[in-house]
Amino acid sequence: MDFDFSDDQQSLRDAVRKWVDKGYAFERRRAIVAAGGFDRAAWGELAELGLTALTVPEAYGGLDQGPIDAMVAMEELGRGIVLEPLAQAFIAAGVLSQHAPEAVQAAWLPRIAGGEALVVLAHQERKARYRLDVCEAGAGKTPTGHALTATKSIVPTGDQADAFLVPAKLDGRIALFLVERNAGGVATRGYGTQDGSRAAEVRLAPAPATLVAADGLAALELAVDIGIAAACAYAVGVMEQTCAVTFDYLNQRRQFGVPIASFQALRHRAADMKMQLELARSMSYYASLKLGAPRDERRRALSRAKVQLGQSMRFVGQQAVQLHGGIGVTDEYIVSHYFKTLTQLEMTWGDTLHHLGEVSARMQDTAGVFA
């Protein structure tokens, strides 16, 4: 069995890495953070690379590639801690292509593929605490379709997006809807997040909506699992670059007339960072490979991956700061931004403790052995 990346996947990696190195330098990222945490021009550049079309079906103008290709792209974006939410394009493409009626697919998938429409998932509510089955948003039928009343929190680039995928209860059951941001009854309040990206509170009071899936919970679970896999891949890229910068610093910083990389205790800590990176990488691969599995198997796999990634992100980020000393927490030095990104990623799509509980609840008769 061949576990190597294909030539096309290697070319994709090279193209994204080249753009990150030359087109998304740390100085540009700092300017985007200062301007609010999202740059439509950078989003357009991702579209020009074909990344927004990567997982869109070919029939709707996409490249019809799979989860592994998406993983490759997200890893490289993680190296540059790119702020623009490409994962949301993967989520929208996956949910719409598998659950939406053909008319909705035809209206939105070509626009997502071309980067013309940024469609983001708006599912978090204050009382949910990562649980997908907790939903206070309500939907009702109207003469022209449906209307939603909802308040959703921490919506990625919510005040800049073109549309939202919103779960809400319809006739006592969670359904999934698409709401355009410029529709009547939609209000957004944007703000910066800890890692420099942008999010918003979204209030629908009420707002016209298009039904995407009557079985909204299944569609929402798929959306979150795609998001987890993308976050895992992105985190691997962040950790890889964090390790590289830290190891370079250990070789350059001198104490007692020698590089501190020669100190055995620090070498052991660097080795532990590398080990955690490789554990995270293998579980990120596992997560992406399991996206096409049946629902229960997929959900178990993604929670397992998020547990390992959460542990690795915390360890690598904290060790990088400690090995750098004071400079590691200064805003002018990139390691502090890696650390903030890893810290926020650990809590995104459910923190480590939440997913440890999910793994435990799904353990059944395997007694912890991964079947």
LUMGU-231624 format. One line per 4 residues: number of its first residue (from 1); for each residue x, y, z of C-alpha. Coordinates in pm, whole numbers. Each point is the difference from the previous one (the first is absolute). Layout:
// residues N
NUM> X Y Z ~ ...
***
This chain:
// residues 371
1> 0 0 0 ~ 138 341 -100 ~ -25 262 274 ~ 192 267 -191
5> -167 318 -121 ~ -77 7 -371 ~ 184 228 -241 ~ -306 227 -16
9> -11 25 378 ~ 370 83 13 ~ -54 270 -263 ~ -288 138 205
13> 220 9 309 ~ 277 179 -187 ~ -239 259 -143 ~ -160 82 334
17> 337 6 178 ~ 139 238 -260 ~ -298 233 44 ~ 32 -8 379
21> 374 73 -12 ~ -20 279 -258 ~ -355 131 23 ~ -89 -31 368
25> 307 106 191 ~ -22 82 371 ~ -12 372 -75 ~ -306 -42 -223
29> -170 -211 264 ~ 64 267 264 ~ -152 262 -229 ~ -309 -219 -53
33> -38 -47 375 ~ 24 376 51 ~ -266 52 -271 ~ -246 -236 167
37> 117 -358 -58 ~ -134 -72 -349 ~ 117 114 -342 ~ -227 -49 -300
41> 301 43 -231 ~ 179 -291 168 ~ -318 -205 -29 ~ 0 77 -371
45> 358 -122 -26 ~ -100 -331 160 ~ -274 -24 -260 ~ 247 69 -280
49> 210 -290 127 ~ -311 -218 -36 ~ -28 -70 371 ~ -360 114 41
53> -94 -236 -285 ~ 205 -291 130 ~ -285 -213 142 ~ -288 138 -208
57> -142 -257 -247 ~ 119 38 -357 ~ -359 45 -121 ~ -14 332 186
61> 335 138 -109 ~ 216 -166 263 ~ 305 -223 -8 ~ -179 -292 170
65> 296 -93 220 ~ -20 -189 327 ~ 79 48 370 ~ 371 -76 -43
69> 43 286 -246 ~ -182 230 242 ~ 229 -122 278 ~ 310 80 -206
73> -122 354 -64 ~ -92 60 364 ~ 341 -120 123 ~ 175 254 -219
77> -233 282 104 ~ 77 -92 360 ~ 369 62 -60 ~ -85 364 -71
81> -282 18 261 ~ -222 129 -280 ~ -307 176 140 ~ -243 -42 -287
85> -238 -292 82 ~ 54 -242 -288 ~ -139 -279 220 ~ -341 166 -28
89> 7 -46 -378 ~ 69 -371 51 ~ -285 -22 253 ~ -248 178 -227
93> 99 -208 -303 ~ -28 -326 194 ~ -335 76 161 ~ -167 149 -306
97> 121 -270 -240 ~ -117 -282 230 ~ -317 143 156 ~ -140 297 -195
101> -263 -16 -274 ~ 132 34 -354 ~ -135 354 -35 ~ 196 115 307
105> 314 -173 -124 ~ -31 166 -340 ~ -51 341 159 ~ 291 -11 244
109> 265 -260 -85 ~ 131 180 -313 ~ 30 323 200 ~ 183 -180 281
113> 235 -163 -252 ~ 86 336 -157 ~ 55 171 335 ~ -287 238 -72
117> -205 -119 297 ~ 133 -64 350 ~ -250 -231 172 ~ 75 -74 366
121> -147 -225 266 ~ -191 188 273 ~ -89 -265 257 ~ 140 94 340
125> -238 114 271 ~ 79 120 351 ~ -163 -295 178 ~ 118 -277 -231
129> 355 -50 134 ~ 113 -190 -312 ~ -311 -221 -9 ~ -152 -8 -347
133> -342 -120 113 ~ -56 306 221 ~ -172 262 -215 ~ -230 282 107
137> -27 158 -346 ~ -345 -37 -148 ~ -133 -23 -355 ~ -347 49 -135
141> -162 -39 -339 ~ -99 307 -201 ~ -186 41 -330 ~ 336 31 -178
145> 206 -253 196 ~ 125 20 356 ~ 100 262 256 ~ 253 -43 281
149> 28 159 342 ~ 344 -64 147 ~ 309 135 169 ~ 327 -169 -97
153> 340 74 152 ~ 362 -3 -118 ~ -96 -32 -365 ~ 321 9 -211
157> 17 330 -192 ~ -371 29 71 ~ -23 368 -87 ~ 188 -55 -328
161> -155 -325 -122 ~ -254 -14 -280 ~ -221 -267 154 ~ -35 -224 304
165> -82 -366 52 ~ -224 13 307 ~ -153 -290 199 ~ -343 73 149
169> -291 -202 131 ~ -285 -59 -244 ~ -302 -191 131 ~ 204 -115 301
173> 293 -132 -204 ~ 330 163 -94 ~ 15 101 -365 ~ 274 184 -189
177> -65 323 -189 ~ 189 246 -217 ~ -41 369 85 ~ 147 283 -206
181> 177 269 201 ~ -167 288 -185 ~ -348 -142 60 ~ -250 188 213
185> 15 -73 371 ~ 371 -87 2 ~ 224 195 237 ~ 371 -67 60
189> 256 133 248 ~ 358 -77 -96 ~ 307 -20 223 ~ 354 -131 1
193> 85 -331 163 ~ 300 -91 210 ~ 202 -138 -292 ~ -59 311 -214
197> -277 -139 -220 ~ -353 138 -20 ~ -333 -124 135 ~ -344 145 65
201> -322 -34 191 ~ -284 -61 -245 ~ -360 80 89 ~ -296 -104 -213
205> -321 168 110 ~ -158 -152 -210 ~ 174 -50 -334 ~ -106 -176 -322
209> 175 -332 -52 ~ 34 -282 -251 ~ -34 -356 126 ~ 318 -199 -63
213> -71 -321 191 ~ -301 -118 200 ~ 235 -233 191 ~ 209 290 118
217> 184 -187 273 ~ 160 -243 -246 ~ 103 289 -225 ~ 132 195 298
221> 204 -297 122 ~ 157 -32 -343 ~ 78 373 -5 ~ 170 -17 340
225> 197 -311 -92 ~ 130 169 -314 ~ 91 297 217 ~ 184 -220 250
229> 201 -172 -274 ~ 93 339 -149 ~ 96 137 342 ~ 218 -306 66
233> 184 45 -330 ~ 39 373 56 ~ 136 -66 350 ~ 261 -241 -138
237> 126 279 -225 ~ 10 245 291 ~ 186 -247 222 ~ 245 -91 -273
241> 97 363 -44 ~ 2 57 376 ~ 250 -284 40 ~ 215 129 -287
245> 21 352 142 ~ 70 -134 350 ~ 274 -236 -114 ~ 166 279 -199
249> -6 219 311 ~ 161 -275 211 ~ 282 -26 -254 ~ 56 378 -11
253> -39 99 366 ~ 327 -34 188 ~ 55 -41 373 ~ 333 -66 174
257> 164 34 -340 ~ -192 -282 -172 ~ -338 -33 -178 ~ -270 -95 249
261> -97 -281 -241 ~ 301 -185 141 ~ -162 -22 346 ~ -134 -350 49
265> -314 105 189 ~ -103 235 -279 ~ 74 -260 -265 ~ -236 -239 180
269> -274 262 5 ~ 51 67 -371 ~ -24 -374 -68 ~ -326 -14 195
273> -138 287 -212 ~ 90 -190 -316 ~ -163 -316 134 ~ -324 186 76
277> 5 153 -348 ~ 26 -343 -162 ~ -274 -145 221 ~ -221 291 -106
281> 89 -47 -365 ~ -95 -368 1 ~ -334 75 169 ~ -68 282 -245
285> 48 -250 -285 ~ -232 -238 183 ~ -266 271 36 ~ 6 92 -369
289> -6 -363 -112 ~ -306 -69 217 ~ -212 286 -139 ~ -152 -237 -253
293> -82 -268 258 ~ -352 -74 130 ~ -134 253 252 ~ 77 -182 328
297> 347 -107 -110 ~ 74 351 -131 ~ -114 170 319 ~ 211 -230 219
301> 306 54 -216 ~ -27 378 -4 ~ -35 21 377 ~ 304 -225 46
305> 200 221 -232 ~ -107 318 178 ~ 109 -143 337 ~ 352 -70 -126
309> 23 328 -187 ~ -115 190 307 ~ 268 -161 214 ~ 269 56 -262
313> -95 363 -64 ~ 14 86 368 ~ 335 -172 48 ~ 173 139 -309
317> -127 354 56 ~ 98 12 365 ~ 342 -156 -56 ~ 75 244 -282
321> -72 298 223 ~ 203 -142 289 ~ 300 -85 -217 ~ 2 352 -143
325> -31 172 335 ~ -139 351 18 ~ 19 68 -373 ~ -246 -285 -56
329> -292 205 132 ~ 73 330 -174 ~ -241 117 -270 ~ 287 85 -236
333> 124 -360 -9 ~ -190 -260 -201 ~ 15 -277 263 ~ -251 183 218
337> -244 -3 -292 ~ 55 -372 -57 ~ -70 -55 368 ~ -322 202 -6
341> -117 -181 -312 ~ 66 -343 152 ~ -174 101 323 ~ -311 113 -189
345> 2 -306 -226 ~ -1 -227 304 ~ -340 145 95 ~ -142 14 -353
349> -262 -261 -96 ~ 5 -130 358 ~ 292 5 242 ~ 207 -301 101
353> -207 -79 308 ~ -323 5 -202 ~ 136 -240 -262 ~ 151 -225 267
357> -356 -34 129 ~ -122 -74 -352 ~ 264 -272 -42 ~ -99 -149 334
361> -372 6 -81 ~ 62 -179 -331 ~ 243 -251 143 ~ -275 -266 44
365> 152 -347 31 ~ 342 83 -146 ~ 141 97 342 ~ 203 276 -159
369> 144 -206 -283 ~ -44 179 -332 ~ -199 -242 -213
***
